[in-house]
Amino acid sequence: MLRFGRALIKFGRGLLGWLGIFNLLSAIANAPNLGWLAQRRNDGLLGALLAVWGWRGGRWRWLSVWLAVPIQLGLASVRSLWHNPLHNFAAGSSSCEPIKIMLDSGQHVPGLWYAKSHTNTAILYLHGAGNDKTRYATRAIDQLQQAGFSVLAIDLAGQGENPRTLDVPDSNTDVAAGVAWLRQHAQKVVVVAVSLGGCIGSRAIADGVAVDGLVIIGSPVVLDLESNHYIRSEIRAFLRPSFWQYPDRMTLFQLWQQWQAPPMRIAIGFNQLFPTLNLNDSLSRIRAPILLVYGQRDRIAPYQAVLSNLATIPDVTLQLMPGHSHLTLPMESFPLSAITTWIHERIESSEGATNV
């Protein structure tokens, strides 16, 4: 019994040692959302002391590492429960204003308006499949605001608080309503659209919705979720330190919470949705400047499908992001900075609006 007690003490000591090491590494990597002590780079001292003290746990420390990893992630998530980035991008927050854009049918398009004073360019942000105006959108909205743009994020039909069922070409209605609303608040309107939102936005613009620019972030021409390759590519991308270094301190648990969205309401089958929207055809019919942003490791929306059709797009810039996958594109500083730079240089510097 005494031997078991000593072994248990050494196991616990080794466990605390690993937690100290992981916390120290999160501080050194400037990724406080992966640590349960570190808030800043120089706050890893306690973690270092725990690591030194726990390293004397002998062979038990090697057995405790398998338990230390989930405990570390769990403690990091608990520590950040009071700091959820979504709280700053939701109705009731002082940073945004909930709006309802009324349609002729009597229905409405729900949105959140992030206003910036003295701006000539406003952004209509369109989310991806199964998301809404806040899920996986907070970092993109934050970066666009920091660049000086006002942002309107809307719920597309069949998702979020939008009461309508998603259908094509009725999906044009949301984009047209959002652009028309922004025309009352800004001189220029740029659509920034992610994944399915890019397919819907492109179709609406190709069918006549006039904008000054369009940014496509990882929108698929066809969708193939049958293989497991895309799961492995997403996991590898999430292991990138740059993903966790964003200053919003989003944790793994908060990412999982955003994944838990209600099912989409679609008039046609999900597998038919992307061929029906026909991204390549839409892009070839748009005269406004287009920026295509794709990840080189994206298996959900491989850039090769768009690359083969690039010559048919009148005014296009393609930016391939090495190491990025489908979910990391709208959630890391480097691709988001490339987007804001393009809008400043290509859209704001132009003398007049370039429409369809």
N, C-alpha and C positions, 0 to 999 in steps of 0.2 A: 504493500500500500504506500509506504514511504517512497519507494522507487517510482511508483506511478505519479505521486505528487510532485517529485522533483522533475520528472519528464514533462509534466503538464506546465510547470513553471517555466522550464526552458522553452517549451513550445510557445507559450504566451510571450516570452521575452523575444523570441525570434520573430513572432508575428508583429509585435510593436516595432521591432527593428526594420522590418520590411515596410511597414507603414511610414516610418520615418524616412526611409530611402525614397519611397515613391513621392512623399510630400516634398522632399528636398529637390527631386528631379522636376516636379511640377513648378517649383519656384525658379529653378535655373532655366527651365524652358519658357518661363513667362506664361505659363498656362494655369492660372489659379483655379479655373473651373475643374481641374483634375485633382486638386489638392483639398484637404480638409483643414489645413492650418494656413497655408500660404495665401495671402491676398496680393502681395507684391513680390518682386524678385528677391528683395533682401529680407523677407520674412521667413526664410527656410531654416533659421538657426535652430529652432526647437526640433524640426525634423532631422537635422544633422545630429543633434544630441541623442535623439531616440535611435537613430541608425547606429551610432557608435555603441550605445548601451546594449542594444538588441543583438549586435553582431556576435556577442559572446554567448549566444544561445546554443552554440555547438551545432551538431548535425541536425538538431530539431529545426533550425532556422530554414533549412532547405525543404523540409516538409511543410512548413507553415506558409511558404510563398504562394501556394495554390489557393489558400484561404485569404491571403492578404489582398490579392487583386480585386475580388468582388467586394471585400470590405472597404477597400480604398475608394472604389467607385460609388459604393453606397453612402459612405460618409461624406464624400464630395457633393453628392446630390442632396443629402439632408442639410448640409451647411448652406446650400444655395436656395433652400425652399423659400426663404424670405426675399430672394433676389431673382425673380423670374423675368427675363427680358420681355416676355409677352405682356406683362402688366403695363409696360410703357407704350404698347402699340395696340391697345384694346379700347373699346368704348368705355368712357368714364375717365380715361387718362387725360391729363392736362396737355399732352403733346398732340392730341388729335381731336377731330370733331366728327361724330357719327352723322352721316347724311343718308337721305333716301332720294334717289333720282326717279321721279315719277315718269311712267311710260303712258302712251296713248291708251293702252289696254286697261289702265287703272292699276296695274301692278307696279312694282318698283325695283330698282337696282340698289342694294345696300352697299355702302362704302364708308371708308374712313378717310378724312381729309387732313393731311399734314401740311399746314400752310406755312410758307416762308415769305416774309415781307420783301418787297423790292426784287421780285424775280420775274423775268420775262418768259421763262420756260417752265412748264409744268409737266409732270410725268403721270401717265396712266399705267398703273402696275397691275398686271394680269397674272394670277397665280397658276400653279400646275394642277394636274389631275388629283382629285381627292383631297385637296387642300382648301384654303379659303384666304381671305384678305390678310390674315396674320400668320398662319402656319407656314413655317420655313421662309417667311418673308421679312422678318424683323431686321436682319442684317442688311439686306438690300435696301429697304426703306431708310434705315439709319444712314447708310453710305450716301444715298441720293440726297437726303436732307443735308448732310454735312457738306456736300458739294454745292449747296445753295438752291436746290430745286424744291418746289412744292410737289407733293405726291398725293395722288388719289388712288387708293387701293380698293378694288371692288370685288364682290363675290360674283363669280360667273354662274350662269344658270346651272341648276342641278347640284350646287355645292354651297356650303356655308349657310347664310341666311337668305339667299336668293330663293324665292318661292317657286320659280319656274323650273320646268324640266329641260335639261340640255338637249337641243336638237339642232340640226343643220338644215338651212342657213339661218334659223331663228337666233342662233348664237351671235349673229352680227349685232343684234339689238343692244346687248350689254356694252359692247365696244363703242357703238355709235352714241349711246346715251352718255357714257363716260367722257368721250371726246367733246361732245357738245357742251357738257357741263363745264369742262375745263376751259373751253374757248371764252367763257364769261369771266375767267380769272387770270388768264395768261395770254401772251401774244403767240407763243409757240407751244405745241403739244407733241410730246414724244411718247410712244407706247413702249414700255419695257415689259417683256412677257417671257414667262418661264414655261418650258415644256409644253403641255397642252395649251396653256395660255397663249403661247407663240403661234400655234396652229390656228387657234380661234381668232387672235388678233390679225394675223396675216390674211385670213380669209375675209374678214370684215373690211380691211383696208383695200384689198384687191377688188372687193365688190363695191367700193365707192366711198368709204369713210376717209375723209381727208385728214392727214396728219403731216407733221414736219419731219418725222423720223421714226424709225422702228428698230428696236433692239430685241433680238431673238437669243434666248439663253437655253441651249440644250433642247430644242424642240425636235421631236422625232418625225421622220418621214413615214416610217412604219414602226410599229411597236412589237418587239419580240421579248416576252417575259417568260418564255417556256424553259429556257436553259438557266442554269445556275451561275453562268459566267458573270452576269450583272451583279449578283449578290457578292461575289468575291471581289469584284472591282470596287464596289461601294465600301466594303469593309476596309480594303487597303487604303482607300482615299481618306476614310475617317481616322486612320492611324497617323495621318500627316500632322506634324506639330503645328503647322500654320493654321489648321482648322480650329484648334483649341486655343490659339493665341489671340483670337478676336476679343476685344475688351468687354464684351457683354457678359462674360462668365457663364455662358450657357452650359449646362451639364448634360451628361448622357441621359439621365432620367427625363430631363425637360425635352430633349430631342425625341425620346420615345413617346412622351405625352402628346407631342404634336403629330406623331404618326397615327394616333388613335382618333381618326376622323370618321364621321358617319359615312355610309356608302353613298356613292354618287347616284343621282337620279337622271338616267339617260333614256331618251326615246328609242335609240338604236343600240345594238350591241357594242360593248366597249372596244372589241377588236375591229369593228367596222368604223369606229369614230375617226381614226387617223387617216385611213385611205379616203374617207368621205371628205374630210377637210382638205386633203391634198396640198400639203405644205409647198412642195416644189412648184406646182401650178400657181399657187397664190403669190409666191415670191417673184415669179417671172412676170407677173402683171402689176407689180408695184413700182411706181416711179419715184417715190420718196427715198431718201438715203436709208440704207439698211446696214446694221451691224450684226453679224452672226458670231456668237460666242459659243464655242463647243469645247468639251474636255476630251483630251486624247485618250483617256481611259474610260470614257463613257460607253457602256455597253447597251444602255437603254436607248440612247439617241446617238448612234455612231455618226461622226462628222462626214464619213465617206459618202453617205447617202445624199448629203447636201453638196458636197464637193463636186460630184459628178454633174450637178445641175448649175454650177456657179456661173458659167458663161451666159446663161439665159437671164440672169438677174441684172437689170439696168444699172443700178447704183449700189454696190455692195462692198463691204469690208468684212473679211473673215479673220477672226482671231482664235487660234487654237491654244488651249491652255494645257501645257504638259503636266501630267500627274493628276489632273482633275477628273472627277467622275460626275455623274448626273446630279447628285444632291449637293456636292461641295461647290459647284459653280456659282450659285447665287448666295453662298454663305462664307466666302473667303475674301479677304481684302484685295488680293491681286486682281482677280477678274472683275470685281466690282469697281475698282479704281480705273481699270481699262475702259469700262463702260462710261463712267462719269467724264473721263478725259475725252472720249470720242464725242459725247454730247456737247461738251464745251467747244471743242475744236471744229466739229463738223456741222453742228446745228446752230449753236448760238452765234458763231462767227459769220454765218451766211446772212445775206441782206434781207431775204424774204422767205416766206414759207414755200416749201416744196411739197406739193400735194400729189395725190395719185394721178 
